[in-house]
Amino acid sequence: MDINFVGAAYVYTEADIFVDPVLELENVNMKMSTWGGVYIRTFELFGKSARIDIMQTYKKASWAGLLEGTPASTSRSGWGDTFARFGINK
């Protein structure tokens, strides 16, 4: 029996980051948004049930804090690694 599943998710993360004092960073705060999508398909292969999963994420993050006592910030965004999995029952 062939069945298709599609899903989506959103996660927001906010955190204070504590770093080694040698890096001369203080009061670092991070905010990150992650969007994800997944597609799963089940099917029959060689008389056994099988499935394929594909997942992809996109992230956008920003960091702010003090660098050597001066306010500083940066941001990054982009696609995460694509995850693919194939499985078949014994």
N, CA, C and O atoms as a CHARMM CRD file, in Angstrom:
* protein
*
  360
    1    1 MET  N      0.83700  -1.16800   0.00000 PROA 1      0.00000
    2    1 MET  CA     0.00000   0.00000   0.00000 PROA 1      0.00000
    3    1 MET  C      0.89100   1.24200   0.00000 PROA 1      0.00000
    4    1 MET  O      1.75600   1.39000   0.86300 PROA 1      0.00000
    5    2 ASP  N      0.67900   2.12300  -0.95800 PROA 2      0.00000
    6    2 ASP  CA     1.44300   3.37000  -1.04200 PROA 2      0.00000
    7    2 ASP  C      0.74100   4.45600  -0.24500 PROA 2      0.00000
    8    2 ASP  O     -0.44500   4.71800  -0.44500 PROA 2      0.00000
    9    3 ILE  N      1.48200   5.08500   0.66000 PROA 3      0.00000
   10    3 ILE  CA     0.94700   6.18400   1.46600 PROA 3      0.00000
   11    3 ILE  C      1.97000   7.31400   1.46400 PROA 3      0.00000
   12    3 ILE  O      3.17300   7.07000   1.56400 PROA 3      0.00000
   13    4 ASN  N      1.48900   8.55300   1.34800 PROA 4      0.00000
   14    4 ASN  CA     2.34500   9.73700   1.38700 PROA 4      0.00000
   15    4 ASN  C      2.02600  10.56400   2.62300 PROA 4      0.00000
   16    4 ASN  O      0.86300  10.74700   2.98200 PROA 4      0.00000
   17    5 PHE  N      3.08300  11.06300   3.27000 PROA 5      0.00000
   18    5 PHE  CA     2.94900  11.95600   4.41800 PROA 5      0.00000
   19    5 PHE  C      3.74500  13.21800   4.11300 PROA 5      0.00000
   20    5 PHE  O      4.84900  13.14800   3.57300 PROA 5      0.00000
   21    6 VAL  N      3.18000  14.37400   4.45900 PROA 6      0.00000
   22    6 VAL  CA     3.88500  15.64500   4.31800 PROA 6      0.00000
   23    6 VAL  C      3.71500  16.39200   5.63600 PROA 6      0.00000
   24    6 VAL  O      2.61800  16.44300   6.19100 PROA 6      0.00000
   25    7 GLY  N      4.80000  16.96600   6.12900 PROA 7      0.00000
   26    7 GLY  CA     4.72600  17.69700   7.38900 PROA 7      0.00000
   27    7 GLY  C      5.59700  18.94300   7.36300 PROA 7      0.00000
   28    7 GLY  O      6.53500  19.04800   6.57300 PROA 7      0.00000
   29    8 ALA  N      5.27300  19.87600   8.23200 PROA 8      0.00000
   30    8 ALA  CA     6.05100  21.11000   8.35800 PROA 8      0.00000
   31    8 ALA  C      6.12700  21.48800   9.83500 PROA 8      0.00000
   32    8 ALA  O      5.24900  21.15400  10.63000 PROA 8      0.00000
   33    9 ALA  N      7.20500  22.19600  10.17500 PROA 9      0.00000
   34    9 ALA  CA     7.39600  22.60700  11.57400 PROA 9      0.00000
   35    9 ALA  C      8.13800  23.93800  11.62300 PROA 9      0.00000
   36    9 ALA  O      8.86900  24.30000  10.70100 PROA 9      0.00000
   37   10 TYR  N      7.93100  24.65000  12.72100 PROA 10     0.00000
   38   10 TYR  CA     8.65300  25.89000  12.99300 PROA 10     0.00000
   39   10 TYR  C      9.10600  25.86300  14.44700 PROA 10     0.00000
   40   10 TYR  O      8.33700  25.51000  15.34100 PROA 10     0.00000
   41   11 VAL  N     10.36300  26.23900  14.67200 PROA 11     0.00000
   42   11 VAL  CA    10.91000  26.27700  16.03200 PROA 11     0.00000
   43   11 VAL  C     11.62600  27.61200  16.22300 PROA 11     0.00000
   44   11 VAL  O     12.41600  28.02600  15.37400 PROA 11     0.00000
   45   12 TYR  N     11.34800  28.28200  17.33800 PROA 12     0.00000
   46   12 TYR  CA    12.04700  29.51900  17.69800 PROA 12     0.00000
   47   12 TYR  C     12.87000  29.24900  18.95100 PROA 12     0.00000
   48   12 TYR  O     12.36300  28.70600  19.93200 PROA 12     0.00000
   49   13 THR  N     14.13400  29.62900  18.90900 PROA 13     0.00000
   50   13 THR  CA    15.03700  29.40900  20.04200 PROA 13     0.00000
   51   13 THR  C     15.68400  30.73100  20.42400 PROA 13     0.00000
   52   13 THR  O     16.14300  31.48600  19.56500 PROA 13     0.00000
   53   14 GLU  N     15.71300  30.99900  21.71700 PROA 14     0.00000
   54   14 GLU  CA    16.40000  32.18100  22.23500 PROA 14     0.00000
   55   14 GLU  C     17.22500  31.72800  23.42900 PROA 14     0.00000
   56   14 GLU  O     16.71800  31.01700  24.29700 PROA 14     0.00000
   57   15 ALA  N     18.50200  32.13500  23.48300 PROA 15     0.00000
   58   15 ALA  CA    19.37000  31.64000  24.55300 PROA 15     0.00000
   59   15 ALA  C     20.48800  32.62900  24.85900 PROA 15     0.00000
   60   15 ALA  O     20.92600  33.39300  23.99800 PROA 15     0.00000
   61   16 ASP  N     20.93000  32.59100  26.10200 PROA 16     0.00000
   62   16 ASP  CA    22.15600  33.27400  26.49400 PROA 16     0.00000
   63   16 ASP  C     23.28900  32.27900  26.30700 PROA 16     0.00000
   64   16 ASP  O     23.16100  31.11300  26.68200 PROA 16     0.00000
   65   17 ILE  N     24.39700  32.72900  25.73000 PROA 17     0.00000
   66   17 ILE  CA    25.52300  31.84100  25.45300 PROA 17     0.00000
   67   17 ILE  C     26.69000  32.24700  26.34000 PROA 17     0.00000
   68   17 ILE  O     27.09000  33.41100  26.37500 PROA 17     0.00000
   69   18 PHE  N     27.22800  31.26700  27.05400 PROA 18     0.00000
   70   18 PHE  CA    28.39100  31.50000  27.90300 PROA 18     0.00000
   71   18 PHE  C     29.61200  30.94800  27.18400 PROA 18     0.00000
   72   18 PHE  O     29.64400  29.77300  26.81800 PROA 18     0.00000
   73   19 VAL  N     30.62800  31.80200  26.97800 PROA 19     0.00000
   74   19 VAL  CA    31.82700  31.41100  26.23300 PROA 19     0.00000
   75   19 VAL  C     33.06600  31.54400  27.10500 PROA 19     0.00000
   76   19 VAL  O     33.04200  32.17600  28.16200 PROA 19     0.00000
   77   20 ASP  N     34.13000  30.94400  26.64400 PROA 20     0.00000
   78   20 ASP  CA    35.41800  31.00500  27.33300 PROA 20     0.00000
   79   20 ASP  C     35.87400  32.47100  27.41500 PROA 20     0.00000
   80   20 ASP  O     35.84900  33.16900  26.40100 PROA 20     0.00000
   81   21 PRO  N     36.28700  32.94900  28.58600 PROA 21     0.00000
   82   21 PRO  CA    36.72900  34.34500  28.73300 PROA 21     0.00000
   83   21 PRO  C     37.88900  34.72300  27.81100 PROA 21     0.00000
   84   21 PRO  O     38.08300  35.90200  27.51700 PROA 21     0.00000
   85   22 VAL  N     38.64600  33.75700  27.36300 PROA 22     0.00000
   86   22 VAL  CA    39.76800  34.02900  26.44800 PROA 22     0.00000
   87   22 VAL  C     39.26400  34.65500  25.14700 PROA 22     0.00000
   88   22 VAL  O     39.99500  35.41400  24.51000 PROA 22     0.00000
   89   23 LEU  N     38.04100  34.35300  24.74600 PROA 23     0.00000
   90   23 LEU  CA    37.48600  34.87900  23.49500 PROA 23     0.00000
   91   23 LEU  C     37.08500  36.34400  23.58500 PROA 23     0.00000
   92   23 LEU  O     36.76000  36.95500  22.56700 PROA 23     0.00000
   93   24 GLU  N     37.10200  36.91400  24.77600 PROA 24     0.00000
   94   24 GLU  CA    36.74800  38.31300  25.00100 PROA 24     0.00000
   95   24 GLU  C     35.33400  38.64000  24.53500 PROA 24     0.00000
   96   24 GLU  O     35.07900  39.73400  24.03100 PROA 24     0.00000
   97   25 LEU  N     34.42100  37.69600  24.70200 PROA 25     0.00000
   98   25 LEU  CA    33.00000  37.89300  24.41900 PROA 25     0.00000
   99   25 LEU  C     32.23000  37.86900  25.72900 PROA 25     0.00000
  100   25 LEU  O     32.51200  37.04800  26.60200 PROA 25     0.00000
  101   26 GLU  N     31.25600  38.76900  25.87200 PROA 26     0.00000
  102   26 GLU  CA    30.43300  38.81900  27.08200 PROA 26     0.00000
  103   26 GLU  C     28.97300  39.04900  26.70300 PROA 26     0.00000
  104   26 GLU  O     28.67100  39.61000  25.65000 PROA 26     0.00000
  105   27 ASN  N     28.07500  38.60600  27.58000 PROA 27     0.00000
  106   27 ASN  CA    26.63200  38.85200  27.43200 PROA 27     0.00000
  107   27 ASN  C     26.12100  38.49900  26.03700 PROA 27     0.00000
  108   27 ASN  O     25.37400  39.27200  25.43600 PROA 27     0.00000
  109   28 VAL  N     26.51500  37.35200  25.52500 PROA 28     0.00000
  110   28 VAL  CA    26.11400  36.94200  24.17900 PROA 28     0.00000
  111   28 VAL  C     24.71000  36.33500  24.22900 PROA 28     0.00000
  112   28 VAL  O     24.42500  35.45500  25.04000 PROA 28     0.00000
  113   29 ASN  N     23.84800  36.82400  23.34800 PROA 29     0.00000
  114   29 ASN  CA    22.47700  36.33700  23.24100 PROA 29     0.00000
  115   29 ASN  C     22.24900  35.87100  21.80400 PROA 29     0.00000
  116   29 ASN  O     22.68100  36.52600  20.85500 PROA 29     0.00000
  117   30 MET  N     21.56800  34.73600  21.65200 PROA 30     0.00000
  118   30 MET  CA    21.29800  34.17000  20.33500 PROA 30     0.00000
  119   30 MET  C     19.79500  34.01800  20.14300 PROA 30     0.00000
  120   30 MET  O     19.07600  33.62600  21.06200 PROA 30     0.00000
  121   31 LYS  N     19.32500  34.33700  18.92900 PROA 31     0.00000
  122   31 LYS  CA    17.93500  34.12400  18.53300 PROA 31     0.00000
  123   31 LYS  C     17.95600  33.38300  17.20700 PROA 31     0.00000
  124   31 LYS  O     18.62500  33.80600  16.26400 PROA 31     0.00000
  125   32 MET  N     17.21700  32.26400  17.13400 PROA 32     0.00000
  126   32 MET  CA    17.23500  31.46300  15.91600 PROA 32     0.00000
  127   32 MET  C     15.83500  30.96200  15.56800 PROA 32     0.00000
  128   32 MET  O     15.09800  30.48400  16.43000 PROA 32     0.00000
  129   33 SER  N     15.48800  31.08100  14.29400 PROA 33     0.00000
  130   33 SER  CA    14.23600  30.53800  13.76600 PROA 33     0.00000
  131   33 SER  C     14.58800  29.40300  12.81200 PROA 33     0.00000
  132   33 SER  O     15.48200  29.53400  11.97600 PROA 33     0.00000
  133   34 THR  N     13.87400  28.28800  12.94800 PROA 34     0.00000
  134   34 THR  CA    14.11100  27.12900  12.08900 PROA 34     0.00000
  135   34 THR  C     12.78800  26.68800  11.48700 PROA 34     0.00000
  136   34 THR  O     11.80800  26.47100  12.20100 PROA 34     0.00000
  137   35 TRP  N     12.77100  26.55900  10.17800 PROA 35     0.00000
  138   35 TRP  CA    11.61600  26.02600   9.46200 PROA 35     0.00000
  139   35 TRP  C     12.02400  24.68500   8.88100 PROA 35     0.00000
  140   35 TRP  O     13.13900  24.54000   8.38000 PROA 35     0.00000
  141   36 GLY  N     11.13600  23.70600   8.94200 PROA 36     0.00000
  142   36 GLY  CA    11.46700  22.38700   8.41700 PROA 36     0.00000
  143   36 GLY  C     10.29500  21.76600   7.68700 PROA 36     0.00000
  144   36 GLY  O      9.13200  22.03500   7.98700 PROA 36     0.00000
  145   37 GLY  N     10.63000  20.93300   6.72500 PROA 37     0.00000
  146   37 GLY  CA     9.61200  20.20000   5.99000 PROA 37     0.00000
  147   37 GLY  C     10.05200  18.75800   5.82200 PROA 37     0.00000
  148   37 GLY  O     11.24700  18.47300   5.73500 PROA 37     0.00000
  149   38 VAL  N      9.08900  17.85100   5.77800 PROA 38     0.00000
  150   38 VAL  CA     9.40400  16.43500   5.63000 PROA 38     0.00000
  151   38 VAL  C      8.40600  15.79100   4.67600 PROA 38     0.00000
  152   38 VAL  O      7.22300  16.13200   4.65900 PROA 38     0.00000
  153   39 TYR  N      8.91500  14.85100   3.88300 PROA 39     0.00000
  154   39 TYR  CA     8.08000  14.04000   2.99500 PROA 39     0.00000
  155   39 TYR  C      8.42800  12.58300   3.25700 PROA 39     0.00000
  156   39 TYR  O      9.59800  12.20300   3.23500 PROA 39     0.00000
  157   40 ILE  N      7.40400  11.76700   3.50600 PROA 40     0.00000
  158   40 ILE  CA     7.59400  10.33400   3.75300 PROA 40     0.00000
  159   40 ILE  C      6.68000   9.57200   2.80000 PROA 40     0.00000
  160   40 ILE  O      5.50100   9.89700   2.65800 PROA 40     0.00000
  161   41 ARG  N      7.23100   8.57000   2.16000 PROA 41     0.00000
  162   41 ARG  CA     6.44400   7.72400   1.26200 PROA 41     0.00000
  163   41 ARG  C      6.67000   6.27000   1.64400 PROA 41     0.00000
  164   41 ARG  O      7.80800   5.80800   1.73100 PROA 41     0.00000
  165   42 THR  N      5.57900   5.55900   1.86900 PROA 42     0.00000
  166   42 THR  CA     5.66200   4.12200   2.11200 PROA 42     0.00000
  167   42 THR  C      5.23200   3.39500   0.84400 PROA 42     0.00000
  168   42 THR  O      4.38400   3.87700   0.09300 PROA 42     0.00000
  169   43 PHE  N      5.83100   2.22800   0.61700 PROA 43     0.00000
  170   43 PHE  CA     5.52800   1.46100  -0.58900 PROA 43     0.00000
  171   43 PHE  C      5.97000   0.01100  -0.39600 PROA 43     0.00000
  172   43 PHE  O      6.59000  -0.33200   0.61000 PROA 43     0.00000
  173   44 GLU  N      5.65000  -0.81600  -1.35500 PROA 44     0.00000
  174   44 GLU  CA     6.03200  -2.22300  -1.31100 PROA 44     0.00000
  175   44 GLU  C      7.24000  -2.43100  -2.21400 PROA 44     0.00000
  176   44 GLU  O      7.28000  -1.93200  -3.33900 PROA 44     0.00000
  177   45 LEU  N      8.23900  -3.18200  -1.70300 PROA 45     0.00000
  178   45 LEU  CA     9.44000  -3.48400  -2.46900 PROA 45     0.00000
  179   45 LEU  C      9.83400  -4.93000  -2.20600 PROA 45     0.00000
  180   45 LEU  O     10.09400  -5.30100  -1.06200 PROA 45     0.00000
  181   46 PHE  N      9.88100  -5.73700  -3.23400 PROA 46     0.00000
  182   46 PHE  CA    10.20600  -7.16700  -3.12400 PROA 46     0.00000
  183   46 PHE  C      9.27600  -7.87700  -2.14500 PROA 46     0.00000
  184   46 PHE  O      9.71100  -8.76000  -1.40600 PROA 46     0.00000
  185   47 GLY  N      8.00600  -7.49900  -2.13500 PROA 47     0.00000
  186   47 GLY  CA     7.03100  -8.13000  -1.27000 PROA 47     0.00000
  187   47 GLY  C      7.10800  -7.70200   0.18500 PROA 47     0.00000
  188   47 GLY  O      6.44400  -8.29900   1.03300 PROA 47     0.00000
  189   48 LYS  N      7.89700  -6.68700   0.49600 PROA 48     0.00000
  190   48 LYS  CA     8.03800  -6.18500   1.87100 PROA 48     0.00000
  191   48 LYS  C      7.69500  -4.70800   1.90100 PROA 48     0.00000
  192   48 LYS  O      7.78800  -4.01900   0.88500 PROA 48     0.00000
  193   49 SER  N      7.29700  -4.21900   3.07800 PROA 49     0.00000
  194   49 SER  CA     7.00100  -2.79700   3.19100 PROA 49     0.00000
  195   49 SER  C      8.30300  -2.00200   3.31500 PROA 49     0.00000
  196   49 SER  O      9.24900  -2.42300   3.98000 PROA 49     0.00000
  197   50 ALA  N      8.32200  -0.84200   2.65600 PROA 50     0.00000
  198   50 ALA  CA     9.50900   0.00800   2.65500 PROA 50     0.00000
  199   50 ALA  C      9.06200   1.46000   2.76100 PROA 50     0.00000
  200   50 ALA  O      7.88500   1.77800   2.59100 PROA 50     0.00000
  201   51 ARG  N     10.01900   2.32900   3.04200 PROA 51     0.00000
  202   51 ARG  CA     9.70700   3.75600   3.10900 PROA 51     0.00000
  203   51 ARG  C     10.93700   4.57700   2.78300 PROA 51     0.00000
  204   51 ARG  O     12.07700   4.13700   2.93300 PROA 51     0.00000
  205   52 ILE  N     10.65800   5.78900   2.33200 PROA 52     0.00000
  206   52 ILE  CA    11.70100   6.77300   2.06100 PROA 52     0.00000
  207   52 ILE  C     11.29800   8.04600   2.78300 PROA 52     0.00000
  208   52 ILE  O     10.14400   8.46600   2.69700 PROA 52     0.00000
  209   53 ASP  N     12.23700   8.67200   3.49700 PROA 53     0.00000
  210   53 ASP  CA    12.00200   9.92600   4.21900 PROA 53     0.00000
  211   53 ASP  C     12.96600  10.96900   3.67100 PROA 53     0.00000
  212   53 ASP  O     14.14400  10.67900   3.46000 PROA 53     0.00000
  213   54 ILE  N     12.47300  12.17600   3.44100 PROA 54     0.00000
  214   54 ILE  CA    13.32700  13.29600   3.03200 PROA 54     0.00000
  215   54 ILE  C     12.94400  14.50100   3.88500 PROA 54     0.00000
  216   54 ILE  O     11.77400  14.87700   3.95400 PROA 54     0.00000
  217   55 MET  N     13.94800  15.10500   4.53800 PROA 55     0.00000
  218   55 MET  CA    13.69600  16.25400   5.40300 PROA 55     0.00000
  219   55 MET  C     14.66900  17.37700   5.05600 PROA 55     0.00000
  220   55 MET  O     15.84200  17.12900   4.77800 PROA 55     0.00000
  221   56 GLN  N     14.17400  18.61100   5.07400 PROA 56     0.00000
  222   56 GLN  CA    14.99600  19.78400   4.77100 PROA 56     0.00000
  223   56 GLN  C     14.64900  20.89500   5.74600 PROA 56     0.00000
  224   56 GLN  O     13.47900  21.09900   6.06800 PROA 56     0.00000
  225   57 THR  N     15.66400  21.61600   6.21900 PROA 57     0.00000
  226   57 THR  CA    15.44300  22.74200   7.12400 PROA 57     0.00000
  227   57 THR  C     16.06600  24.01700   6.55800 PROA 57     0.00000
  228   57 THR  O     16.98200  23.97300   5.73700 PROA 57     0.00000
  229   58 TYR  N     15.54900  25.13900   7.01500 PROA 58     0.00000
  230   58 TYR  CA    16.11100  26.45700   6.72600 PROA 58     0.00000
  231   58 TYR  C     16.20400  27.17500   8.06300 PROA 58     0.00000
  232   58 TYR  O     15.25200  27.17800   8.84400 PROA 58     0.00000
  233   59 LYS  N     17.36800  27.79000   8.32500 PROA 59     0.00000
  234   59 LYS  CA    17.57400  28.46600   9.61000 PROA 59     0.00000
  235   59 LYS  C     18.00200  29.91100   9.40600 PROA 59     0.00000
  236   59 LYS  O     18.68800  30.25800   8.44400 PROA 59     0.00000
  237   60 LYS  N     17.56700  30.73900  10.35100 PROA 60     0.00000
  238   60 LYS  CA    17.97400  32.14300  10.37600 PROA 60     0.00000
  239   60 LYS  C     18.30100  32.47000  11.82700 PROA 60     0.00000
  240   60 LYS  O     17.45700  32.31200  12.70900 PROA 60     0.00000
  241   61 ALA  N     19.54300  32.93300  12.07400 PROA 61     0.00000
  242   61 ALA  CA    19.97900  33.17700  13.45100 PROA 61     0.00000
  243   61 ALA  C     20.72700  34.50000  13.55300 PROA 61     0.00000
  244   61 ALA  O     21.33600  34.97000  12.59200 PROA 61     0.00000
  245   62 SER  N     20.66100  35.08800  14.75000 PROA 62     0.00000
  246   62 SER  CA    21.42300  36.30700  15.03200 PROA 62     0.00000
  247   62 SER  C     22.01000  36.21300  16.43200 PROA 62     0.00000
  248   62 SER  O     21.40900  35.63900  17.34000 PROA 62     0.00000
  249   63 TRP  N     23.18600  36.78400  16.58500 PROA 63     0.00000
  250   63 TRP  CA    23.88400  36.81400  17.86100 PROA 63     0.00000
  251   63 TRP  C     24.23500  38.26300  18.16700 PROA 63     0.00000
  252   63 TRP  O     24.57700  39.02700  17.26400 PROA 63     0.00000
  253   64 ALA  N     24.15300  38.64300  19.43400 PROA 64     0.00000
  254   64 ALA  CA    24.52100  40.00100  19.86600 PROA 64     0.00000
  255   64 ALA  C     25.19500  39.89700  21.22600 PROA 64     0.00000
  256   64 ALA  O     24.84700  39.04500  22.04300 PROA 64     0.00000
  257   65 GLY  N     26.15500  40.76900  21.45300 PROA 65     0.00000
  258   65 GLY  CA    26.86100  40.77300  22.72700 PROA 65     0.00000
  259   65 GLY  C     27.95500  41.82300  22.73300 PROA 65     0.00000
  260   65 GLY  O     27.95000  42.75500  21.93000 PROA 65     0.00000
  261   66 LEU  N     28.88900  41.65600  23.64900 PROA 66     0.00000
  262   66 LEU  CA    30.02300  42.57100  23.75300 PROA 66     0.00000
  263   66 LEU  C     31.29200  41.86100  23.29200 PROA 66     0.00000
  264   66 LEU  O     31.61200  40.77300  23.77000 PROA 66     0.00000
  265   67 LEU  N     32.00500  42.47600  22.36800 PROA 67     0.00000
  266   67 LEU  CA    33.28800  41.96900  21.89000 PROA 67     0.00000
  267   67 LEU  C     34.35300  42.96100  22.32400 PROA 67     0.00000
  268   67 LEU  O     34.40600  44.09000  21.83500 PROA 67     0.00000
  269   68 GLU  N     35.19900  42.52700  23.24300 PROA 68     0.00000
  270   68 GLU  CA    36.22200  43.39600  23.83800 PROA 68     0.00000
  271   68 GLU  C     35.57700  44.65200  24.42900 PROA 68     0.00000
  272   68 GLU  O     36.15300  45.73700  24.35800 PROA 68     0.00000
  273   69 GLY  N     34.38000  44.50700  25.01200 PROA 69     0.00000
  274   69 GLY  CA    33.69000  45.60500  25.66200 PROA 69     0.00000
  275   69 GLY  C     32.86100  46.47800  24.74200 PROA 69     0.00000
  276   69 GLY  O     32.18800  47.39600  25.21100 PROA 69     0.00000
  277   70 THR  N     32.89100  46.21600  23.43800 PROA 70     0.00000
  278   70 THR  CA    32.14500  47.00900  22.46500 PROA 70     0.00000
  279   70 THR  C     30.95500  46.20800  21.94400 PROA 70     0.00000
  280   70 THR  O     31.11200  45.02700  21.63200 PROA 70     0.00000
  281   71 PRO  N     29.75900  46.81800  21.84000 PROA 71     0.00000
  282   71 PRO  CA    28.61500  46.08200  21.30000 PROA 71     0.00000
  283   71 PRO  C     28.88600  45.57600  19.88200 PROA 71     0.00000
  284   71 PRO  O     29.39800  46.30800  19.03600 PROA 71     0.00000
  285   72 ALA  N     28.53600  44.32500  19.64000 PROA 72     0.00000
  286   72 ALA  CA    28.73700  43.71400  18.32300 PROA 72     0.00000
  287   72 ALA  C     27.60900  42.72500  18.06100 PROA 72     0.00000
  288   72 ALA  O     27.00800  42.18300  18.98800 PROA 72     0.00000
  289   73 SER  N     27.33700  42.50400  16.78700 PROA 73     0.00000
  290   73 SER  CA    26.31000  41.52100  16.42800 PROA 73     0.00000
  291   73 SER  C     26.61900  40.94500  15.05300 PROA 73     0.00000
  292   73 SER  O     27.37000  41.52800  14.27100 PROA 73     0.00000
  293   74 THR  N     26.02700  39.79500  14.77600 PROA 74     0.00000
  294   74 THR  CA    26.15400  39.16500  13.47100 PROA 74     0.00000
  295   74 THR  C     24.93000  38.28900  13.24200 PROA 74     0.00000
  296   74 THR  O     24.19700  37.97100  14.17900 PROA 74     0.00000
  297   75 SER  N     24.71900  37.91000  12.00800 PROA 75     0.00000
  298   75 SER  CA    23.59700  37.01400  11.69700 PROA 75     0.00000
  299   75 SER  C     23.99000  36.09100  10.55300 PROA 75     0.00000
  300   75 SER  O     24.86500  36.40600   9.74600 PROA 75     0.00000
  301   76 ARG  N     23.32800  34.95700  10.50500 PROA 76     0.00000
  302   76 ARG  CA    23.55500  33.96900   9.45700 PROA 76     0.00000
  303   76 ARG  C     22.20900  33.35500   9.09400 PROA 76     0.00000
  304   76 ARG  O     21.31400  33.26300   9.93400 PROA 76     0.00000
  305   77 SER  N     22.07100  32.93800   7.84300 PROA 77     0.00000
  306   77 SER  CA    20.87400  32.22100   7.42700 PROA 77     0.00000
  307   77 SER  C     21.24200  31.28400   6.28700 PROA 77     0.00000
  308   77 SER  O     22.20000  31.52200   5.55200 PROA 77     0.00000
  309   78 GLY  N     20.47100  30.22200   6.15400 PROA 78     0.00000
  310   78 GLY  CA    20.72900  29.30900   5.05600 PROA 78     0.00000
  311   78 GLY  C     20.07700  27.95600   5.26300 PROA 78     0.00000
  312   78 GLY  O     19.46300  27.68500   6.29500 PROA 78     0.00000
  313   79 TRP  N     20.22900  27.12100   4.25600 PROA 79     0.00000
  314   79 TRP  CA    19.66400  25.78200   4.26800 PROA 79     0.00000
  315   79 TRP  C     20.49000  24.85000   5.13000 PROA 79     0.00000
  316   79 TRP  O     21.71900  24.90800   5.11600 PROA 79     0.00000
  317   80 GLY  N     19.82100  23.99400   5.87900 PROA 80     0.00000
  318   80 GLY  CA    20.48800  22.95200   6.64500 PROA 80     0.00000
  319   80 GLY  C     20.78300  21.76600   5.73900 PROA 80     0.00000
  320   80 GLY  O     20.41600  21.76500   4.56400 PROA 80     0.00000
  321   81 ASP  N     21.43900  20.76900   6.28600 PROA 81     0.00000
  322   81 ASP  CA    21.71700  19.55800   5.52900 PROA 81     0.00000
  323   81 ASP  C     20.41400  18.83600   5.21000 PROA 81     0.00000
  324   81 ASP  O     19.50700  18.77700   6.04100 PROA 81     0.00000
  325   82 THR  N     20.32800  18.29000   4.00700 PROA 82     0.00000
  326   82 THR  CA    19.18000  17.47100   3.62700 PROA 82     0.00000
  327   82 THR  C     19.35200  16.09000   4.24000 PROA 82     0.00000
  328   82 THR  O     20.42400  15.49000   4.15900 PROA 82     0.00000
  329   83 PHE  N     18.29200  15.59700   4.84800 PROA 83     0.00000
  330   83 PHE  CA    18.31600  14.27400   5.48200 PROA 83     0.00000
  331   83 PHE  C     17.46800  13.33400   4.62500 PROA 83     0.00000
  332   83 PHE  O     16.31000  13.63300   4.33300 PROA 83     0.00000
  333   84 ALA  N     18.03600  12.21400   4.22900 PROA 84     0.00000
  334   84 ALA  CA    17.28600  11.21100   3.47700 PROA 84     0.00000
  335   84 ALA  C     17.52500   9.84900   4.12300 PROA 84     0.00000
  336   84 ALA  O     18.63600   9.53100   4.54700 PROA 84     0.00000
  337   85 ARG  N     16.46000   9.05500   4.18800 PROA 85     0.00000
  338   85 ARG  CA    16.57000   7.72500   4.80600 PROA 85     0.00000
  339   85 ARG  C     15.71500   6.75100   4.01600 PROA 85     0.00000
  340   85 ARG  O     14.61000   7.08000   3.58300 PROA 85     0.00000
  341   86 PHE  N     16.23600   5.56100   3.83700 PROA 86     0.00000
  342   86 PHE  CA    15.50000   4.47800   3.19800 PROA 86     0.00000
  343   86 PHE  C     15.44700   3.30800   4.16600 PROA 86     0.00000
  344   86 PHE  O     16.45400   2.96900   4.78700 PROA 86     0.00000
  345   87 GLY  N     14.29100   2.69500   4.29700 PROA 87     0.00000
  346   87 GLY  CA    14.15300   1.56000   5.18200 PROA 87     0.00000
  347   87 GLY  C     13.26500   0.48800   4.57000 PROA 87     0.00000
  348   87 GLY  O     12.31800   0.78900   3.84400 PROA 87     0.00000
  349   88 ILE  N     13.58500  -0.77500   4.87500 PROA 88     0.00000
  350   88 ILE  CA    12.77900  -1.88700   4.40300 PROA 88     0.00000
  351   88 ILE  C     12.68700  -2.90100   5.54400 PROA 88     0.00000
  352   88 ILE  O     13.67300  -3.16000   6.23400 PROA 88     0.00000
  353   89 ASN  N     11.50100  -3.47000   5.73500 PROA 89     0.00000
  354   89 ASN  CA    11.31800  -4.46900   6.79100 PROA 89     0.00000
  355   89 ASN  C     11.95700  -5.78100   6.38600 PROA 89     0.00000
  356   89 ASN  O     12.04700  -6.09100   5.19800 PROA 89     0.00000
  357   90 LYS  N     12.40000  -6.55300   7.36200 PROA 90     0.00000
  358   90 LYS  CA    13.02000  -7.84900   7.08600 PROA 90     0.00000
  359   90 LYS  C     12.00300  -8.86000   6.64600 PROA 90     0.00000
  360   90 LYS  O     12.35200 -10.00800   6.37100 PROA 90     0.00000
